[in-house]
Amino acid sequence: MTPIKLEPKVFEVLKDKIDLIQMGDEAIYVVGPIRLPVNLYGETVVFQWYCWLKQDEVTSDYETIIEKLSSANLAEYQQSSVLVYGDFENSEDALIRMHSICHTGDIFGSKRCDCGFQLKQSMQQIADHGSGALFYLANHEGRGIGLFSKAMAYVLQENGYDTVEANESLGFVDDSRNYDDAIAVLKSLRTKPVTLMTNNPKKISALENSDLEIAGRISLWGDESEYNAKYLQTKIDRSGHLEDEGDAVHVKP
């Protein structure tokens, strides 16, 4: 497909909703905020939604970038998002969650992991707190191995492998996720310290190494069952996840 030519009135609507974050020879284009009412445990909570796209073309000619989208077949790969709640830029205390996409847990409600629980609980915690942001990282499926490889890893797990062993047996490292793009977007939205909701010390290190001040950490354990008990223990034993430091999240009934 060839690029389209935007009507002037279309670009007039879109131009003020796009920002550029330059990262060396690449660019992150952020669109938003967009009002997004969310059904959260039966209540409607209004977030402000942003989505970003990384490109190897750095330009402030946003019209050209938009015109190329229809020919780029972006549906073939995912883009990441951030849901912002409250006065995230200016509030003295704000919560953040760097959440890796989990197709099986977040969408299907799989009990093989705790990802769906962590997604909803972090959103609820942010709303209850009054200010925060949830980063939904679309290139993190299966700790960075992708959905198809994750399916094969699940087959291995059904035959006695733990999560780490399964990933490594397929030629991957235990965890190949990168947070640089998300942190760049975070810094564009807020410069004050943040409280991080995570059990993963690698996420803490990623923020610390970016010179972004962390005010604290909130742990996010829950929804343990017969289906994911080994998975959760492997996170602690093999991946170094923090079991009991930080303040526990209270589960909303």
CORCOR-V793018 format. One record per residue. N is the residue number from 1. RES is the residue in one letter. SS is DSSP state (helix for helix, strand for strand, loop for the rest). PSI is psi in whole degrees, 0 to 359 (999 if undefined). Layout:
BEGIN
((N	RES	SS	PSI) (N	RES	SS	PSI))
END
This chain:
BEGIN
((1	M	loop	142) (2	T	loop	152) (3	P	loop	147) (4	I	loop	170) (5	K	loop	117) (6	L	loop	142) (7	E	loop	143) (8	P	helix	322) (9	K	helix	332) (10	V	helix	313) (11	F	helix	326) (12	E	helix	322) (13	V	helix	321) (14	L	helix	332) (15	K	helix	325) (16	D	helix	359) (17	K	helix	7) (18	I	strand	135) (19	D	strand	155) (20	L	strand	130) (21	I	strand	116) (22	Q	strand	132) (23	M	strand	88) (24	G	loop	237) (25	D	loop	6) (26	E	strand	168) (27	A	strand	145) (28	I	strand	121) (29	Y	strand	124) (30	V	strand	129) (31	V	strand	134) (32	G	strand	179) (33	P	strand	153) (34	I	strand	127) (35	R	strand	125) (36	L	strand	98) (37	P	strand	130) (38	V	strand	136) (39	N	strand	110) (40	L	strand	104) (41	Y	loop	42) (42	G	loop	358) (43	E	strand	148) (44	T	strand	120) (45	V	strand	131) (46	V	strand	116) (47	F	strand	165) (48	Q	strand	120) (49	W	strand	134) (50	Y	strand	147) (51	C	strand	146) (52	W	strand	155) (53	L	strand	126) (54	K	strand	134) (55	Q	strand	158) (56	D	loop	8) (57	E	loop	122) (58	V	loop	110) (59	T	loop	146) (60	S	loop	7) (61	D	loop	78) (62	Y	helix	331) (63	E	helix	318) (64	T	helix	319) (65	I	helix	315) (66	I	helix	319) (67	E	helix	335) (68	K	helix	347) (69	L	helix	319) (70	S	loop	339) (71	S	loop	358) (72	A	loop	350) (73	N	loop	53) (74	L	helix	341) (75	A	helix	345) (76	E	helix	343) (77	Y	loop	159) (78	Q	loop	153) (79	Q	loop	153) (80	S	strand	164) (81	S	strand	165) (82	V	strand	133) (83	L	strand	120) (84	V	strand	136) (85	Y	strand	137) (86	G	loop	197) (87	D	loop	73) (88	F	loop	324) (89	E	loop	320) (90	N	loop	343) (91	S	loop	145) (92	E	loop	330) (93	D	loop	119) (94	A	loop	143) (95	L	strand	146) (96	I	strand	152) (97	R	strand	124) (98	M	strand	99) (99	H	strand	121) (100	S	strand	132) (101	I	loop	138) (102	C	loop	96) (103	H	helix	316) (104	T	helix	319) (105	G	helix	315) (106	D	helix	322) (107	I	helix	309) (108	F	loop	346) (109	G	loop	32) (110	S	loop	141) (111	K	loop	5) (112	R	loop	347) (113	C	loop	183) (114	D	loop	17) (115	C	helix	315) (116	G	helix	319) (117	F	helix	313) (118	Q	helix	323) (119	L	helix	306) (120	K	helix	320) (121	Q	helix	321) (122	S	helix	322) (123	M	helix	317) (124	Q	helix	320) (125	Q	helix	320) (126	I	helix	315) (127	A	helix	318) (128	D	helix	324) (129	H	helix	326) (130	G	loop	346) (131	S	loop	133) (132	G	strand	182) (133	A	strand	136) (134	L	strand	118) (135	F	strand	121) (136	Y	strand	107) (137	L	strand	107) (138	A	loop	344) (139	N	loop	25) (140	H	loop	8) (141	E	helix	132) (142	G	helix	36) (143	R	helix	27) (144	G	helix	5) (145	I	loop	349) (146	G	loop	160) (147	L	helix	318) (148	F	helix	315) (149	S	helix	326) (150	K	helix	322) (151	A	helix	318) (152	M	helix	324) (153	A	helix	324) (154	Y	helix	321) (155	V	helix	317) (156	L	helix	321) (157	Q	helix	327) (158	E	loop	351) (159	N	loop	31) (160	G	loop	351) (161	Y	loop	145) (162	D	loop	179) (163	T	helix	314) (164	V	helix	313) (165	E	helix	319) (166	A	helix	313) (167	N	helix	315) (168	E	helix	327) (169	S	helix	338) (170	L	loop	5) (171	G	loop	8) (172	F	loop	163) (173	V	loop	167) (174	D	loop	316) (175	D	loop	111) (176	S	loop	16) (177	R	loop	145) (178	N	loop	139) (179	Y	loop	9) (180	D	helix	314) (181	D	helix	316) (182	A	helix	321) (183	I	helix	323) (184	A	helix	318) (185	V	helix	318) (186	L	helix	314) (187	K	helix	333) (188	S	helix	340) (189	L	helix	335) (190	R	loop	139) (191	T	loop	347) (192	K	loop	164) (193	P	loop	156) (194	V	strand	154) (195	T	strand	124) (196	L	strand	129) (197	M	strand	105) (198	T	loop	159) (199	N	loop	358) (200	N	loop	114) (201	P	helix	338) (202	K	helix	327) (203	K	helix	321) (204	I	helix	313) (205	S	helix	321) (206	A	helix	317) (207	L	helix	318) (208	E	helix	320) (209	N	helix	345) (210	S	loop	4) (211	D	loop	24) (212	L	loop	126) (213	E	loop	132) (214	I	strand	120) (215	A	strand	335) (216	G	strand	180) (217	R	strand	142) (218	I	strand	126) (219	S	strand	161) (220	L	loop	66) (221	W	loop	148) (222	G	loop	177) (223	D	loop	33) (224	E	loop	140) (225	S	loop	178) (226	E	loop	337) (227	Y	loop	335) (228	N	loop	8) (229	A	helix	316) (230	K	helix	320) (231	Y	helix	314) (232	L	helix	321) (233	Q	helix	326) (234	T	helix	324) (235	K	helix	319) (236	I	helix	310) (237	D	helix	322) (238	R	loop	330) (239	S	loop	359) (240	G	loop	20) (241	H	loop	146) (242	L	loop	120) (243	E	loop	316) (244	D	loop	14) (245	E	loop	159) (246	G	loop	177) (247	D	strand	130) (248	A	strand	146) (249	V	loop	132) (250	H	loop	125) (251	V	loop	127) (252	K	loop	126) (253	P	loop	999))
END
